[in-house]
């Protein structure tokens, strides 16, 4: 990874760690992104998009390891997922240790995945 990309990654991580919003490419469209643990930043997305608070936001993961920390996924399902993830797919899965569900994406973009990894 060259210095230019390292600067972009560092700047993006700084923005996200300070409750900011960034614009990122996904496999299909550009989207707004925040740090998932920042309620302040999450509220900013709802305000920017004028999105109903009942409509949950998807979470982007950079790896199967992170997916398994977030969601309960059976091994047979995990093997099937490897055909589609990373890619143009959003899955609704059961959140780990909860009855709630979460929409999850794993996008095929090294720059975005490095940002997630540094967070």
N, C-alpha and C positions, 0 to 999 in steps of 0.2 A: 504494500500500500504506500503510495507516494505521499510527500508532505502536504500536497494540496488536499488530498482526501483526509489526511490526519487532522488538518485544520478544520475542515468541515465537520468531521466527527466530534472533535473537541468543542467546537462552537455549539453544535446541536445538543450535546450532552449538557453543557453549561445552561443553555436555554431551558431544557427539560428539567434539570435539577432546580431551577429557579421558577418553577410553576409556569413556564412558558409553553407556547404552542408552536409547532413547526409544521411545514408542508413537506410530505414525503411521497415518493412514487411507490405504488404497489404494482402487482402484476396486471392490474386492469386500469386503474385511475389514480390520480393524485388524491391524497387524503390528509386530513389534519391529524396530528399526533401529539400526545402528551404523555407524561410519566403516569402510569396507571395507579400509582399510590398517592397522587396529588389531587385531592378533592378540589382545590382552587383551580388547577389547570383543567380538570374534567368539567367543572362548571363553565369555564371559558369556552370550551367546545360547544356546550349546549347553548350558550348565549350567541356565539358566532353563527351557528347553524340554525338558530331558532328551533331547536330540536325539542320535542316533548320529553320531559324527564322520565317518563315511563319506558321510553325506548332506549335500551341498553347500548353501550358502545362496544365494539369488538376489541379484542386484545391481540396484538401481534407478538408472536414468539419467534425467536431466532433459531431454535433447535428442538429436537425431540426431548432432550433432557429438560428444557424449560417447560415444554408442553406437559410432561409427566409430573412436574412439580405443581402445575396449576390445575390439571384435570385428571379425573379418573378415567383411564383408557385401558380397556382389556387388551391383552397381547394380540389376540386375533384381529382386533380392530386396528391396532398399531401397525401390524404388517400390511393391512389394506391401505392405510393412510400413506404409506411410503410410496405408493403409486401416484398420489396426488399432491402431497406436500413435499417441498414447497411448491406453490402454484396458485392458480386462480380460484381458490376454494375457501369458503368460510364455513367452519363447522360449529355447530352448537353442541357442546359437551357438558357433562356434569362436572361442576367445580369440585375440586378435591376437598374432602371432609365437609361437605355441604349438600343440601338438597337443591341448591341453586344451579343454574346453568350459565355458561359463558360462551359467547361467540369468539372463535379463535381463528386466526390466520397465520400462516407461515409463508412469508413472501420470498421470492427468489431475487434478492437484491443484497449483494455483499455489503454495500455501504450502510444500508439500513440495519442489517444484522450486526454490523460492528457497533453501531450506535446503541442498539439494544444490549449487546454484550457489555459495553462499558457502563451502562446504567446499573 
